[in-house]
Amino acid sequence: MTVRGIRGSFFDFIDDPWKHVGDEEASARFLADGLLVVDDGIIVSFGPYSDRAGEYADLEITHIEHRIITPGFIDGHIHFPQTRVLGAFGEQLLPWLQKWVFPEEARYADRQYAKDGAVRFFDNLLASGTTTVQAFTSTAPVCTEELFEEASRRNMRVISGLTGIDTNAPDYFVDTADAFYADSKTLIEKYHNVGRNLYAITPRFAFGASPELLERCAQLKTEHPDAWVHTHISENPAEIRGVGVVHPGADDYLAVYEKYNLVGPKFTGGHAVWLSNSEYKRLHDAEASVTFCPNSNLFLGSGMFRLGKATDPDQRVRMTFGTDMGGGNRFSMLAVLDGAYKVGMINNTLLDGSIDPSLKDAAEAERNKLSAYRAFWSITLGGAEGLYIDDRVGSFDVGKEADFVALDWTQGPPGADWHSTLIADGGDPVTMDDAANMLFGIMIVGDDRAVDQTWVMGERAYQKA
Amino acid sequence: MTVRGIRGSFFDFIDDPWKHVGDEEASARFLADGLLVVDDGIIVSFGPYSDRAGEYADLEITHIEHRIITPGFIDGHIHFPQTRVLGAFGEQLLPWLQKWVFPEEARYADRQYAKDGAVRFFDNLLASGTTTVQAFTSTAPVCTEELFEEASRRNMRVISGLTGIDTNAPDYFVDTADAFYADSKTLIEKYHNVGRNLYAITPRFAFGASPELLERCAQLKTEHPDAWVHTHISENPAEIRGVGVVHPGADDYLAVYEKYNLVGPKFTGGHAVWLSNSEYKRLHDAEASVTFCPNSNLFLGSGMFRLGKATDPDQRVRMTFGTDMGGGNRFSMLAVLDGAYKVGMINNTLLDGSIDPSLKDAAEAERNKLSAYRAFWSITLGGAEGLYIDDRVGSFDVGKEADFVALDWTQGPPGADWHSTLIADGGDPVTMDDAANMLFGIMIVGDDRAVDQTWVMGERAYQKA
């Protein structure tokens, strides 16, 4: 048993800031000088250093100075085998898949390529401050295996699963419903709840899943009710029309997944750009989740996620934020926050009634504004709630796994250093307001260069050179 | 006289790539192994190394290996005194100005603050690969003076001018029409065409300029017809409505500037998000320019610039790209290209007829796609044409000033290094297509970390640590 202490300035959340409009500080917790005590990777004590240090007289303490320590970032939607091809030119979703993505993903049928890719994938995640992902793989079981194997070696909490597609993909890439079922079964047995790995039944999207494939997903979910379900929903208008062709009886996109009893807790639909009011309401009622992937939605020209709609208290939908790397062109969840802020602001061009007073919705517009509180909650505790893993990660509560990031607010692209001196006279954060302003600077003026250290289960897994 | 040679892989433009749809290579020039010869800062020879090396037997040659060398980037719209306050939270244009910007800009009335700010401003620009800016200052003449003084010390080509506002700003910040006129005259005499400095008559925007102030601008332009004119136009819906209040007789935003004879060659209106068809046509006819500031338009929720409309061959408008730092949250023109690509793609969600087939405009949609050719042309030769300085900068033509950037395609955020190996087998670019693919990777997967060296007038002004 290794017991160790980490001393520093800690910032995490105890509640959803969208529930505290006008008093967001009530959702957060800031300890300018705190102590986190970790025993075998699990948080056993957390509080002000002055209160707690006495309890652990002989504790080995790592003092992380001049940093803000937050829980590790959670990426709710990322494509492992797109690591190398991120940021490919010039197409919207469907032709982009055909031209760039399927050929690269097909290479992950080779075990060595998948193994090497997994090393790079996790290296990139840790350098970005991301400690948990919900990840797509490919149709090749070895791709999923190598993802879980590398996650195990790094002791990282990962949700993933064989990514099924049996229609609207090239012959060299498609799976069959039966093979998908059999391979998924094998992988669930081998990896689900083994170490920190969790398994998600993963039909890629309704546009690429025949009724037979989704029938098999339903069977898997019945046989493994505690497994996750991860897919895409309503990303792109052409895709949505295509879903109507593959599943002719469905009233809308969500109805396809509902038909196969996939929509409930632990279900995540990525993107959710073009959801109807009815779909929002049904996702809310089902306690299911969606993922907001702003950089991908912009990069692929998919559309603008309605952040203020998803956070409507009358029908709040669980939510993660995601890179959607490689449709999103960055690995960094800080870059996701930059993009998410911009999408929220652009949505407000219409919602504040600027263009057409009849479109004015001041409450939704307010909810579109991504404050530092809303932003960092969304990629830590909020993301954990969206994935139904908030009993394990997402904050510094005792009993949770000690995944965290140390952020240096002075590091970033040209301009970040001087900007940071506007807050707290350039010193360390003294108040929660100081810390929140620094976090906003990190997500908007800074970038992944602010990630100084990333810790997994109480061990340092990345230190910036 | 210093004569020196720079050997390396050069990429620049000879024409507007939007004129070469389907054959963009015809607009560009790539020398995998080229030689640029500079005499006292001016390009005197440019061509393949094998052809030219013999002409200059005793030449001192700097060999820049494993880089793509492009002309220095041109930022058409940036606010010098917002260097420290970039990326301020939560407001659209008008309240953002009042809350964050005017208080910070007011500090530049202090000469020492302005001088220190200018050092940081140019340090940030050079680290971003930007060698020319068209910059706003503040209402304080010392702010403009210190910008030009620092530009002179660095021998950089800068267009700027005292930035007049006499209405819709706090008492501590407003100027008067008469003082603006007198101070502008003094500054024009002192700085215009002195060294590489060029002067722009700079009414901040019609919303903050009374008829009296614009009358004085007209007078200045009559008295100094070769001076530039730099302002804002149609950035934000609330601003546009406000212009109608300040200038009640005007038919539209552009008509205000037309009334005072400001619109013609060397006129730039920043943003131009909400221009009418008539305004586009009149800008075209006047041979005036607009600036596309995607990151600012997203960050402030201003709206989406119609790139495919501005590049309509029937009424092509001259165009620069700009950071609009600090409304734009990055100093880097590479980050501008990332944002510009995304704005173009989002525009196409409507234009490709996905949502409403009646909105389909395939030609405009095609023009919205920001290829590497269109992108790098826009921040080099295209930017120079937009500013009417293409006789001096923007390409490697003989007679131009030797401002350039050496880009390292392997450097960037997590993911950039492996991505770069997809092109040219990870080696140096051999063909123009290789180089263009690398440039696209730099702008989308990479960021300012790709800027390895920045040269001004044939001298290295920045070298990445």
Chai-1 contact restraints between the chains, C-beta under 6 A:
chainA,res_idxA,chainB,res_idxB,connection_type,confidence,min_distance_angstrom,max_distance_angstrom,comment,restraint_id
A,R84,B,W418,contact,1.0,0.0,6.0,A-B,restraint_1
A,R84,B,H419,contact,1.0,0.0,6.0,A-B,restraint_2
A,L86,B,G415,contact,1.0,0.0,6.0,A-B,restraint_3
A,L86,B,V445,contact,1.0,0.0,6.0,A-B,restraint_4
A,G87,B,I444,contact,1.0,0.0,6.0,A-B,restraint_5
A,G87,B,V445,contact,1.0,0.0,6.0,A-B,restraint_6
A,F89,B,F440,contact,1.0,0.0,6.0,A-B,restraint_7
A,G90,B,K369,contact,1.0,0.0,6.0,A-B,restraint_8
A,R120,B,W418,contact,1.0,0.0,6.0,A-B,restraint_9
A,N124,B,P414,contact,1.0,0.0,6.0,A-B,restraint_10
A,N124,B,G415,contact,1.0,0.0,6.0,A-B,restraint_11
A,A127,B,P414,contact,1.0,0.0,6.0,A-B,restraint_12
A,S128,B,P414,contact,1.0,0.0,6.0,A-B,restraint_13
A,P237,B,S354,contact,1.0,0.0,6.0,A-B,restraint_14
A,P237,B,I355,contact,1.0,0.0,6.0,A-B,restraint_15
A,A238,B,S354,contact,1.0,0.0,6.0,A-B,restraint_16
A,L298,B,K342,contact,1.0,0.0,6.0,A-B,restraint_17
A,L298,B,I346,contact,1.0,0.0,6.0,A-B,restraint_18
A,F299,B,K342,contact,1.0,0.0,6.0,A-B,restraint_19
A,G301,B,M345,contact,1.0,0.0,6.0,A-B,restraint_20
A,G301,B,I346,contact,1.0,0.0,6.0,A-B,restraint_21
A,G301,B,N348,contact,1.0,0.0,6.0,A-B,restraint_22
A,G301,B,T349,contact,1.0,0.0,6.0,A-B,restraint_23
A,G303,B,T349,contact,1.0,0.0,6.0,A-B,restraint_24
A,N329,B,I444,contact,1.0,0.0,6.0,A-B,restraint_25
A,F331,B,P414,contact,1.0,0.0,6.0,A-B,restraint_26
A,F331,B,G415,contact,1.0,0.0,6.0,A-B,restraint_27
A,K342,B,L298,contact,1.0,0.0,6.0,A-B,restraint_28
A,K342,B,F299,contact,1.0,0.0,6.0,A-B,restraint_29
A,M345,B,G301,contact,1.0,0.0,6.0,A-B,restraint_30
A,I346,B,L298,contact,1.0,0.0,6.0,A-B,restraint_31
A,I346,B,G301,contact,1.0,0.0,6.0,A-B,restraint_32
A,N348,B,G301,contact,1.0,0.0,6.0,A-B,restraint_33
A,T349,B,G301,contact,1.0,0.0,6.0,A-B,restraint_34
A,T349,B,G303,contact,1.0,0.0,6.0,A-B,restraint_35
A,S354,B,P237,contact,1.0,0.0,6.0,A-B,restraint_36
A,S354,B,A238,contact,1.0,0.0,6.0,A-B,restraint_37
A,I355,B,P237,contact,1.0,0.0,6.0,A-B,restraint_38
A,K369,B,G90,contact,1.0,0.0,6.0,A-B,restraint_39
A,P413,B,D448,contact,1.0,0.0,6.0,A-B,restraint_40
A,P414,B,N124,contact,1.0,0.0,6.0,A-B,restraint_41
A,P414,B,A127,contact,1.0,0.0,6.0,A-B,restraint_42
A,P414,B,S128,contact,1.0,0.0,6.0,A-B,restraint_43
A,P414,B,F331,contact,1.0,0.0,6.0,A-B,restraint_44
A,G415,B,L86,contact,1.0,0.0,6.0,A-B,restraint_45
A,G415,B,N124,contact,1.0,0.0,6.0,A-B,restraint_46
A,G415,B,F331,contact,1.0,0.0,6.0,A-B,restraint_47
A,W418,B,R84,contact,1.0,0.0,6.0,A-B,restraint_48
A,W418,B,R120,contact,1.0,0.0,6.0,A-B,restraint_49
A,H419,B,R84,contact,1.0,0.0,6.0,A-B,restraint_50
A,F440,B,F89,contact,1.0,0.0,6.0,A-B,restraint_51
A,I444,B,G87,contact,1.0,0.0,6.0,A-B,restraint_52
A,I444,B,N329,contact,1.0,0.0,6.0,A-B,restraint_53
A,V445,B,L86,contact,1.0,0.0,6.0,A-B,restraint_54
A,V445,B,G87,contact,1.0,0.0,6.0,A-B,restraint_55
A,D448,B,P413,contact,1.0,0.0,6.0,A-B,restraint_56
